[in-house]
Amino acid sequence: MRSYQWRSQATRAAAPAAPGAALRDSAIRIATTSAPALRSRAALLGSVWLGALAMLAPSAAHAVDGTWTAPPPNPKEWTQGTNWSSSPTVPDNIATFRNNGAATSVTISSPTSIGTIQFTAGAPAYSFAVNFALFQIDGAGIVNNSAFVPSFTNNGAITFINASSAGNSIIVTNGGGFVLSFSDTSTANNATIITNGGSLTQFTSNSNGGNARFITNAGGTVDFSGTSGQVAAGSIEGAGTYQLGTNRLIVGSNDLSTTVSGSIDGSGGSGSLTKVGAGTLTLTGTLNIGGDLSLCNCQTGGLIISGGSATVGSFVEVDGGTLAVTNGGTLQTTDVLVAGNMIVSGAGSTVTATGVTAVGFFGTSAARPFLSAAGVRKGQACSPLPMAAPSLPPRRCSSATSLVPRR
């Protein structure tokens, strides 16, 4: 039983679906080959950096609080004790930033740790740069009460541990093997996480992406494979790589519409992808997962495979929203279970199912014009759907089914 309490695959195939569903302009045929599994290098890179984090780990906390008081000009160094009200000691419990005329550009050039980074209501915009050092956040994390979003440029290693949070910050990790890490029960919360080429953002243990926006550029990797079973992300986008491992990624809670032109990979295990929320996730790159692809009935948005390719090792289930395959996009899977909307359009666009295709209740005729008797082709393995029926039992088709666009 999955934690989000959806029905099992067998129950889905047998049970009636919700009213108002529609399957439109589809082309479903028997699969001949499956795409080769992609291999992840992110795990190896992550293990190297975990060793580096252990060597750089700062000393134990002494519960020192301090307010940033470093005078201009910018930038000023975090690890210099005279820049704090706690001088000569650098705080390691709560670091407070306020509107007190202090420098607003902060460098972190030596290993250090902090429990909470707190911005008061009147604080100006602060920026931080981690330069070839470990910056460990191990308490409440980033707490921002100001009108400005704090930004962090990571040219080293930033790690969130315990139950710390990235708040609503912007964290940019640059190339060169630099790492942003979340472990224990830490969360990216409502942050914007930008992972540039040659860098890694990784989640381990019970950490979570929360409602964060993930922008992963070409050559960058966001690795969720070290988490335990299920992980969330507000949205994902960019030309980089998202590694799922054997986990389920639930994406879309921030309702943004985004495009992934890179890859989403969970082919090394039973990695699955669930789309939620009001936004649309467009895939123009590759999706290769060993588990299932699901559109939750809690959403009004959708997922579009536009010119890209998706290989789903288990089943595809559309409980809500719209799944579209268009512009020459391809979807290969075992079973297709549709209670929401599914559209296949454009030259070369195909959906290939080797198992069962089940289409549920369709409501009134106005709700399902693309599955009229006139749209059923000779040779189809399923009987036509009568237009007059207000409700119909699930439509089950064998692997020989060929659903084609209406003429």
Secondary structure by P-SEA (a helix, b strand, c coil): ccccccccaaaaaccccccbbbbcbbbbbbbcccccbbbbaaaaaaaaaaaaaaaaccccccbbbbbbbccccccccccccccccccccccccbbbbcccccccbbbbccccccccccccccccbbbbbbccbbbbbccccccccccbbbbbbcccbbbbccccccccbbbbbbccccbbbbcccccccccbbbbcccbbbbbcccccccbbbbbbcccbbbbccccccbbbbccccccbbbbbccbbbbccccbbbbbbcccccccccbbbbbbbccbbbbbcbbbbbcbbbbbccccccccccccbbbbbcccccccccbbbbccbbbbbccbbbbccbbbbbccccbbbbccbbbbccccccccccccccccccccccccccccccccccbbbbcccbbbbccc
